Amino acid sequence: MTAYSASSYGQLLAETLPGSIKDDNEYNRVEKIFNGLMKKGEGNLSPEEDRLFDLLADLMESYEAHTLPSLPQTTPANALRFLMEQNDLKQTDMIDIFGNQGNVSKVLQGQRRITIDQAKGLAQRFKVSPVLFI
């Protein structure tokens, strides 16, 4: 993990005020910040923004786990596999998002994490939240 500046991260936290999400309004506020970071793209986030991105994803996931109907726990790889099956897609159909079939295979086998940019692409393709893949 890349080193980050505690003072810069503290300033970012003070600006965004992340905390335990208690209602839909707070969820929407946090999601807007999360989506703004996602739009910047993975390679364009500072180390502080990267930490904030992970924190917001955790907060949103926790809120969703408590408010959405109980679904079986799944991994990003299992979610992708399920969506590919439901849409009758093969690994080769995912090359535009992952770059090559080897990357798709590694993600589906759980050997490689899905990047922010890939999660964004998958979310657009399948019309789901990118948090599903993070």
N, C-alpha and C positions, 0 to 999 in steps of 0.2 A: 504494500500500500504506500502511496506517495505521502510524504510528510505534509502536514498542513500547519498553518499558523493559528494558534489558539486564539489570539486576539482577533484575527480576521474572521475566524469561525464564530467567535462570540458575538461579533458585530452582526454577522449574517443571521445568527439566531435571534438577536434582539430585533432585527428588522422583520423577520418572518414570524416570530413568536410561536414556534411549533409546540404542541402539547397534546395530551391525551384528547382525542376527538370524542365529543359528547353528543353531537347532533349533526343533522344533515348540512346546516349552514356552515359549521366549522369544517366539515368534510369537504364541502365545495370550495371553501377558501384555501384549504391545504392542497386540494387537487389542482387548483389553478396555479399555485406556486410550483407544484410538482410538474405540471405540464409545461410551464415556462422553462424549467430546467431541462426537460426532455427535448424541447424544441431547439435548445442550444446545441444538442448533440453530445455524445459521450466524450469525444476528443476535445471538446471546447469548454468543458467544465473545469473550474479551478479545483484544487484538492478540497477546499472548504465547501464548494458547491456539491462536489461528489459526496461528501459526508452528509450534507443536508438532504440530498436526493435519497440516500439510503434511509435516513431517519424518517423522512416523509413517507416513503414506501412502506416502512414498518408501521407507522401510525395509521395509514390508510388501510393496510391489511388487517390490523388489529380491529379497527372499527367495522370493517366489512365482515370479519369473522363473528362479531357480536350482533350485527344487525341484519345480515342477509340470511336467508334460509340455510340451514345446515347442509352443507355439501361435503362429500368425502374429500379429505385432504388430498391435494395433488401437487406434483412438482411441475415446474415450468416445462420440463421435457414431456411429462405425461399429458399436460394440457395441450401442448403442440401436437403430440401424436394423436390425441382425440380429435382435435379440430381438423387435422389433415385427413383422418379417416372419415369424418362426417362430410367433408367436402371432396372426397374421392381424389386427394392429392398424393403425389409420390414425392420422394426426396428431391428429384430433379425439378419439381415444380417450385421448390423453395430456394433454388440457387440464386434468384434475383435478390433475395434478402440476406442469404448467408455467404454468398460469394462462390462457393463450390459445394459439391455433394459431400465431400469429406467433412466439411464443417457442419453440415446438416446432420450427418451420421453421428458425429461426436456429441452434438447437442442432444439428439434423441437418445443416445446411450448414457447421457448424464456425465460425459467426460469433459464437457465444455459448457460454461455458462452462456446464457443469451445476453448479448450486450444491450445497452440502452437503445442504440440505433436499430438493432434487430428487433427489440421489443416494440419499438415504435412502428416499424414496418409490419410486424405481425399483427399488431393491434389494428392498424388500418386495413389490412387484408381481411381479417376475420371479424372486424367491427366489435372488438372487445376492449377492455381496459388493458393498457400495457403492463399494469401491475401483475396481471396473471402470469407474465413471463419473467418476472424479476424475482 
